[in-house]
Amino acid sequence: MANEFDFGFTAVDEVPTEAAPQPAAPTINEDKIMDALKDLELKILSADNSGMVNEHRSLIESDVSTKLRDVEDLVLPLLYNLQKNPEKEYIHWPNRTAIIDKQIERIKAVTRYYERI
């Protein structure tokens, strides 16, 4: 039971003169490390990523184009309907708050797609 509370230290009046052996520091061959880093840098800089970049650009452009068409499909019908009957001064639009709120949510679903990811 006494061993359960033996934490391996003792109280002393002065610092012991016997120093614990320090582990040897690993030897580092800085030249080899620098050569390896230079080789890695050359591989990265000389890699041809243009195909991947162009493919990514094409995908982004296609996605943006689709999203813009989706927004057009949500906004333009409203504008076309407002444009009808220009000879009439007034527009009768009952329950418009609910209708507008629904359309706003549909537009946000398209334009804020990446915020949900």
C-alpha positions, -999 to +999 in steps of 0.1 A: +000+000+000+029+024+006+039+020-030+006+035-042+016+069-028+053+068-038+055+094-066+093+092-070+104+124-053+120+133-020+125+166-002+162+178+001+179+207+016+201+214-014+203+206-051+219+172-057+253+174-074+246+144-095+230+155-127+207+132-145+221+121-179+207+141-207+196+123-239+219+130-268+204+155-293+197+138-326+221+148-353+206+168-381+222+168-414+211+203-425+225+199-460+205+168-467+173+185-454+180+216-476+186+195-506+154+175-500+134+208-497+149+222-528+140+190-547+105+192-534+102+229-544+114+221-579+088+193-582+060+216-571+070+245-593+076+223-624+044+204-620+019+211-648-014+219-630-029+240-658-053+212-669-066+209-633-069+247-630-087+250-663-111+222-654-118+239-620-124+272-637-148+256-662-167+239-634-170+272-615-181+291-646-207+265-653-220+266-617-222+304-616-239+304-650-265+279-638-271+298-606-276+331-625-301+315-648-319+301-617-321+336-602-334+350-635-361+324-635-371+335-600-370+373-606-380+379-642-415+365-640-423+390-613-409+419-634-429+406-665-461+405-645-455+440-631-449+452-667-483+439-679-511+464-684-490+496-683-520+517-690-534+509-655-520+530-627-526+507-598-517+472-590-540+451-568-518+426-549-536+410-520-515+386-497-483+399-512-463+395-480-466+357-480-460+355-518-429+377-516-415+359-485-418+326-504-400+340-534-372+355-512-366+321-497-364+305-531-339+332-542-318+327-511-318+289-516-300+296-549-277+324-540-266+312-505-260+276-515-224+276-503-233+290-469-252+258-462-222+235-470 
